[in-house]
Amino acid sequence: MSVYTKLACFAGGALFGSFGIKLLSSKDAKKAYVHVTAAGLRMKDSVMGTVTTVQENAADILASAKELNDDRTAKEAEEAAAANLESEEA
């Protein structure tokens, strides 16, 4: 690249940077930041509500699964006791 191209790129970057800082610190930009942040907070509340629902459902499923396993274990114990009783009678 020639010296003039490098100088033009530097000047353009400095000009764009100065304009960019003014643009980012303007009242309109502040309004946009507020709206984006508010939308993010609303989304967070919505997602957290969904997460809470999923956690409650998972806890219910876990409790039901444990109850099912306890019932199954009790039934297997009864069957084993009945089988032992029959083998002792024979």
C-alpha positions as CSV (number, residue, x, y, z in Angstrom):
1,M,0.0,0.0,0.0
2,S,1.2,3.5,-0.7
3,V,1.7,6.1,1.9
4,Y,-1.4,8.0,0.7
5,T,-3.6,4.9,1.0
6,K,-2.4,4.3,4.6
7,L,-2.9,8.0,5.4
8,A,-6.4,7.9,3.9
9,C,-7.4,4.8,5.8
10,F,-6.1,6.3,9.1
11,A,-8.0,9.6,8.5
12,G,-11.2,7.7,7.6
13,G,-10.9,5.5,10.6
14,A,-10.3,8.5,12.9
15,L,-13.3,10.4,11.4
16,F,-15.5,7.3,11.6
17,G,-14.4,6.7,15.2
18,S,-15.2,10.3,16.3
19,F,-18.6,10.1,14.5
20,G,-19.2,6.7,16.0
21,I,-18.6,7.9,19.6
22,K,-21.0,10.8,19.1
23,L,-23.6,8.4,17.6
24,L,-23.2,5.9,20.4
25,S,-23.6,8.6,23.1
26,S,-26.6,10.3,21.6
27,K,-30.1,10.4,23.2
28,D,-31.5,8.2,20.4
29,A,-28.8,5.6,21.1
30,K,-29.6,5.8,24.8
31,K,-33.3,5.1,24.1
32,A,-32.3,2.1,22.0
33,Y,-30.1,0.8,24.8
34,V,-33.0,1.2,27.3
35,H,-35.4,-0.7,25.0
36,V,-33.0,-3.5,24.3
37,T,-32.2,-3.9,28.0
38,A,-35.9,-3.9,28.9
39,A,-36.5,-6.5,26.3
40,G,-33.7,-8.6,27.7
41,L,-35.1,-8.3,31.2
42,R,-38.6,-9.4,30.0
43,M,-37.0,-12.3,28.2
44,K,-35.1,-13.3,31.3
45,D,-38.3,-13.3,33.3
46,S,-40.1,-15.4,30.7
47,V,-37.2,-17.9,30.5
48,M,-37.0,-18.1,34.3
49,G,-40.7,-18.9,34.5
50,T,-40.2,-21.7,32.1
51,V,-37.2,-23.0,33.9
52,T,-39.1,-23.0,37.2
53,T,-42.0,-24.9,35.6
54,V,-39.5,-27.5,34.1
55,Q,-37.8,-27.9,37.5
56,E,-41.1,-28.5,39.2
57,N,-42.1,-31.0,36.6
58,A,-38.7,-32.8,36.9
59,A,-39.2,-33.0,40.7
60,D,-42.7,-34.5,40.3
61,I,-41.3,-37.0,37.8
62,L,-38.5,-38.0,40.1
63,A,-40.9,-38.5,43.0
64,S,-43.2,-40.6,40.9
65,A,-40.2,-42.7,39.6
66,K,-39.0,-43.3,43.2
67,E,-42.5,-44.3,44.2
68,L,-42.8,-46.7,41.3
69,N,-39.4,-48.3,42.1
70,D,-40.4,-48.7,45.8
71,D,-43.7,-50.4,44.7
72,R,-41.8,-52.6,42.4
73,T,-39.2,-53.6,45.0
74,A,-42.0,-54.3,47.5
75,K,-43.8,-56.5,44.9
76,E,-40.6,-58.4,44.1
77,A,-40.0,-58.9,47.8
78,E,-43.6,-60.3,48.2
79,E,-43.1,-62.7,45.2
80,A,-39.7,-63.8,46.7
81,A,-41.3,-64.5,50.1
82,A,-44.1,-66.4,48.4
83,A,-41.6,-68.4,46.4
84,N,-39.7,-69.2,49.6
85,L,-42.9,-70.3,51.4
86,E,-43.8,-72.6,48.5
87,S,-40.3,-74.1,48.4
88,E,-40.4,-74.7,52.2
89,E,-43.8,-76.4,51.9
90,A,-42.6,-78.8,49.2
